[in-house]
Amino acid sequence: MNERLAQLQPHLRSWGLPAVVVALGVLYPWYVESLAEAPLIGEFVPALGSMVIMIVFTMMAVGLNIVMGYAGLLDLGYVAFYAVGAYTAAWFASQHFEQVTFHFGSTGVSEETVGIHLSIWLILIIAGALTAVAGILIGLPTLRLRGDYLAIVTLGFGEIIPQFVRNGDNLFGFDLTHGTFGISPIDSPGFGETLNSALSLPVNYQQSFDRARLFYLTAVVLLLITVFCSVRLRDSRLGRAWIAIREDETAAAAMGIPLMRTKTWAYAIGAFFGGVAGAFYASFKSGAFPADFYFNISVFLTCMVILGGLGSVWGALLGGMVLGYLNVEGLAKIGSELNAAGIEFEPTKYQFGIYGLIIVLVMLFRPTGLISERRHREEMEHGVADAPTYDVTVEASDTDRERAND
């Protein structure tokens, strides 16, 4: 019996805690009201709508972790992929292109409604694919650079895309993005009358009384798919190549790893998840607006990955949820409690200063992040096994002595 328990313990440690967290996450809509009534913590329990936004940002943090954590590429323009995904949903699930009337799989929209109206489930895949292509197009001319130079170039692309969507209302006489007004309304997800009759699935999320719960559960499913793909990629041959490039790019090239192709894969796959998150968020918000895609979002996502731990999937989840909560409603609620206690301080005015302070503290006291990757943690704690060049002669003489004694 004891031997069986000893054999089960590693599996329980590996899968027990994640399974419990997933179960609590899926069941959250059914016990959130009870938590809201609990003393002390009730005031700080996030609503379902806030949780959807937090999960969307966490999805993007997991996607960015592929680029930064696995491949070691500092990307300061990830918001560009977020914007491409959102505007893909806007183009293919709204009345924006009123010159055309085309419907395929749309729910809750009259067949006479002008514009292109595809199924949101199909649009999530299209948005991911188009964003991956955008990642390749951005990556090909930039990934030959390293370190700070790569960061500066990606920062430039991260600024170009929001400016483009902000001024794309007159592109050679064609209104592509509707400028600063954005594109709305965007169609909502749903399963249509047929699946509603057969399996009691909701016809359309926006028209349902359980709108917030439906969006939340869908966001959880998308996040779980993102995490599953990220974990499988990390343990794959491609993932090991990314880690090799992160550790020593020159040595990886000497071992036969094609640098450009491998880096481009990281950029494309990371962009894919950013595009899916952007399309889903646009559908949830029922609009795509340029104000949602500013440079600070890229910095914010970078802070999530650093806070959780570079290369750690679970760290990206934790960092995304913590900073996402503070950004969506946490700081506002803390400010309300402080004002109620007679302390005049509004944390929302200093939110990015607070995030910066958090990152500084993490770098000082836990540089590998809250949930550090095993390889990264061991390197920080024990160093590497390689000896410095100036110690080679000393090591050689020690080896000669040992051989002489033998």
N, C-alpha and C positions, 0 to 999 in steps of 0.2 A: 504493500500500500504506500509506504513512504517513498519507494522508488518511483512509483507512478506519479506521486505528487511532485517529486523532484524533476521528473521529465516534463510535467505540465507547467511548472513555474516559468520557464523562459517564454512559453507560448502565452501564458496569462499576462506576463509583463509586456510582451510585444503587441498583443491584440486586446487584452482586457480593458485597459484604460481607453484606447481609441474607440472601442465598441460602446463603452459607457458614455463617452462624450458624444458620439454620434446619436445614441438613443436619446440623451437629454436634449440635443439640438433638434431632432425631429419632433419630439413631443413638446417643445417649448410653447407652441400656441395654446396648448391645453392646460398649462399650469402658469402662464404668465400673469393672469389675473390674480391668482393666489399669491404670487411673489410680490405683486404690486401692493397688496394689502399687508405685507409683512412689515414689522417695525424695523427701523434703521435702514434696511436695504430697499424698502418699497419705493422710496422716492427716486432711486437710481436705476430701477429696472427699465431697460429699453423697450419701447413699443415695437410691434411687429413691423411697422413701416420703417422704423429706424434700423431694425435688424436686417431688413432687405438691403438697405444701403451699405451697412457694415459688411455684409456677406459679399456684395459686389466688389467692394474695395479689397476684401480679403482674397477674392479670386484673382484680381489683378496683382496683388502682392505675391501670390503663389506663381503666377505667370512670370513676373519680374524676377523671382528667385531663380528661375531656370536660366535667365540671361546673366544675372549678377552672381548668384550663389553657386550655380553649377559651372558655368563657363568663365566666370570672373570678368565679365564685360561690364564696365560701368556705363549704364544707360540712363541719361538724364532727360530723355525725350519720350518716355513710355506713354505719356498722355496722348501722343499722336495716334497710337493704336486704339486707344480708348475712343477718341473722336471718330476715327474711321469706322469703327464698329457701330457707334451710335448713329452716324449719318447713313450708313448702309441700311439700318432699320428704317430711318426716316424716308429714304428714297423708295424703298420697296414695300412699305406698309403705311402709306399715307396718301393724301390727296394732292401732294406737291406737284407731281407731273400731271396736271389736269388735262393735258392734250391727249392723254391715253386713258383708256378704261380697260383694265385687265385684272382679273381675279383668279387666284389659284389657292385654294385651301384656307382662305380667310374666314374668320368667324365674327359674328356680331356686326357685319358690314353689309349693307344692301348691295345687290349686284349692279344697281344703277349708279353707285357712287363712283365718281371719276377718280383717276389716279391708278397707281399700281398697288395691288393688295395681295401679297403672298402670305402664306402661313408663317407665323412668327417662328415656329419650330424650324422651318426651312431657312428662314432668314438668319437664325443663329448660326447655322452651318455656313451660309453664304458670307455672313459678316466675318466669321473666323477665317474662311478661305481668302477673302479679299484682304483682310488685315495681314495674313501671313505673306501674301504677295507683296503688300506694302512694306512689310518687314524685310523681305528679300531685296526689294528695290532700294530701300534705305541702307540696308546692311552691306550690299556689294561694294559701294564706293567708300564706305567708312570703316569696315572691319579690318582693313589693312593697317589701320592705326592702332596704337596701344595706349593704355593708361589715360593720362590727362587729355591727350589729343583726341582720343575716342570720345571722352566725356563731353568735350567742347563741341564736337561735331554733332553728336546726338542731341545736345542741348539746342543747337541751331535748328535741327529738324523738329524738335519739340515745340519751338517757337513758330516755325513756318506753318505747320498744319493749322493751329488755332487761328492764325492771321488769315490763312486761306479761307477757312470756313466763315470767318467774320466778314470777309469782303468778297465772297463768292456769289453775291446776288446779281452781278452783272459781268459774267465771264464771257467776253466776246458777244454780249447781248443776251446771254442765256442765264436764267436764274437757277443756279445749282444748289445753293445752300440757304437761300432766303436771308442772307446777311445776319445782322444782329438780332433779328426777330426769331431766328431759328425756324424749325419745322415742327408743327403740331396741328392736330392731334395725330399720334401714331397708334396704329391698331394694337389691340391687346391680345395676349395668348388665349387659346381656348381649344376645345376639341370638337366643336360642332354638334349638330343635332343628332347625327347618327350614333356617335360614341356616347352621347348623353343618354340616348334611349337604351343602348345596349349595356353600357357599363356605369351609367350615372356619373360620368365625368362632366365637369362644368362646360357649358357651351362657350362662355366668354368670361374672362376674369373680371374685367371692368364692370360687367353687368351683374356680377354675383355679389351676394351679401357677405360672402367670405373672401372678398377680394384680397385683403392683407394676408390672410392665412394661405391662400393659394399662391400668391407671389412669394411668400416666405418659403413654402415647401419646395417650390420650383427652384428658388435660389439655393436651397440646401442641396438639392439633387445636382445642380450644376457645379457647386463647390466640391461635392464628393467626387464627381467625375474628374474635375481638375486635379484634385489631390491624388486620385488613383493613377491618372496618367503621369503626373509628376513623379510619383514614387517609382512607377515602372520604368520611366525614362532614366531616373537616377541609377537604377540597378542594371540598365541595359549596356550594351557595348558602346552606344553613342554617349550615354551618360558618363561612362568611365573615360571616354575621350575628352568630354567637356572638362572633367575634373583634372585630367592630365594637363590640359591647356591652362587651366586656372593655376595649377601648382607651378608649372614651368613650361612656358610656351616654346622656348628653344629646344628643350629636351623632348617635348611632345612631337615637334616637327622632325627631330632627329630619329625618333622611333617610328616614323612613317605615318603619323596622323595628318591628314590634309587639313591645314589650319582654316583656310577660307571656307571650305565646304562645311566643316564641323561648326564653325562660328555662325555661319549663315543659318544652319539648322536650329541653333539655339535662338537666334533672333526671330526666325519664322515661327517656331513653336511657342515662344513666349508671347509674340504678337498675336497668335491665334487666340489664346485665352483672354488677352486684353480686348480683342475685338468681340468675342462672345459676351464678355461682361458689359462692354459698352452698348451692344445691341439690346441686351436684356434690360439694362438700366434705362435706356431710352423708352422701351416699351412700358416699363414700370412707371416712369415719370410722364409718359404719354407725350414726349417731345424731346427734341435734340436742340440744345441752345449753346451758342459759342461761349457763354459765360461759365459753362461747366468744364471747359477744357483749357485751363490756364496752367502756366508752368509750375505753380506751386503744387499741383496734383502730382507731378512727377517726383518732386522732392519729398512729398508726403509718402508716396509709395516706397521710395528709397528708404525713408526712415522706418517704415514697417518692416522691411526685410532686414535692415541692420539691427533693429530692436529685437526681433525674433532670433536672429542668428543666420549669417550667410550660409547658404547651402542646406539649411534645415527646413524641410517642408512643414513640420509641426511648429517650428519657430515662426515661419511666415504666417501660419494660421493665427498663432497667439498675437504676434505683433500687429497683424491686420485688424483683429477684433478689438484689441486694446486701444490703438490709436483711432480706429474707426469709431468706436464708441465715444471717445473723448471729442472727436470732431463733430459727430452728428448731434449729440445731446448731452454728453457727459460734462463738458466744461460749463455749458449753460446751467445745468442743474446744480453743479458745485457753486457757481456764482449766485444762484438763487438762495441756496442754503446759507452762504456767507452773508448775503444781504439781510436775510431773515435774522441772523445772529448779530446784526449790527456792524458787520465788517464791510465797508464799501470797497469792493474789489470785483471787477468783471473779467474773469479769465479769458472770455472769448476775444477780448481786444488784444490779448497777448498770446493767442493760441500757438502761433508758429515759434514764438520765443519759448513757450513751455515745451513744445515738441523738441526744439533744439536742446533745451536743458536736459530733457529725458535722454536724448542720444548721447550727450556729453557724459552724463552719469553712467550710462551703460558702457561707454568706451573706457571709462576710468576704472570701474569696479567689476565689470563682466564683459570684456572685449569680444568674447565669442558669441554674445547674445544671450537672451533668456533661456532658449532651448538650443544649445549649440550642437552643431554637427560633430560626430565623433572624431573624424579625421582632423578637423579644424581645431577642436579642443585639445587633442593630443599634441598637435604641433605647438600650440600656445603654451601648454603646461610643461612639455618635456623637450621641445625643440626637435630638430631633425637629427638623424643618425650620421649624416655626412660630417667628416672632419674638415676644418679649415685647411687651406692649401699650405700654410706655414707649419702645420703640425704633421705633414706627411713624413718628413725626415725623422721626426721623433717616433712616429708610429712604426716606421720601417726599422729603426734601431731596436725598438722593443720586440718586434717580431723576430729579428735576428737573434736576440738574446734567448728568447723562448726556444727557438730551434736548436741553439747551441746547448742549452740545458737538457733538451730531450736527447 
